[in-house]
């Protein structure tokens, strides 16, 4: 085929996408063969307004308009409690309060704590420590944009009720914070660390207060918080310790060592 610009015979002609002509390699570019539609091939400068092609048929002159709604998977929000969650938290807190009071069934503990008033104060401290632990998980999860609410668990509820009336069997596990949403090991670790961290802080503060004021109710409350933290930090199953261990082994080692140390410090004074 001959080049339409120079007439040179070419075996592999180039077709111009603008004017449709066939040209040799030398004249294949629009500006090389004086393409009549060169203005469409040239890139417009910033100062020029692009030339719009008007549709030839009326039915093509349709304006399409649509809205895009972005639905965030996660959103940071304020602390929120549903009425159902408040009911579950109230029942769980009352049960834990009952366990604290049940320790007074032991004459020795009742005497060491300091009588009915101190026993009630101890039970209130235990219930508040439990509530602080669960709320720490909830707040940490909601700060990460996740749905988080406390729920009673049937098995844990039964074990907690039995613990109130049993002099030897004491387990505090009426429920847990249920979390939904997309997460990773870092977020899971941070949320899991929130609960035991609160108990460690309470244990350290209560133990310090005991050595200042020499009130046995303080060291019993400190020992309870240290034990709760240490138990939850066991790196097994659904316990907080497993998620922290997977996220940061060094952090897990630190908090577990602190909980063990506080337990050892409190034990001789019980």
PyMOL commands that set and color helices and strands:
alter all, ss='L'
color gray80, all
select helices_A, chain A and resi 38-41+58-60+83-105+107-113+116-143+154-165+185-213+216-232+240-247+249-267
alter helices_A, ss='H'
color red, helices_A
select strands_A, chain A and resi 14-15+22-23+147-152+175-180
alter strands_A, ss='S'
color yellow, strands_A
deselect
rebuild
show_as cartoon
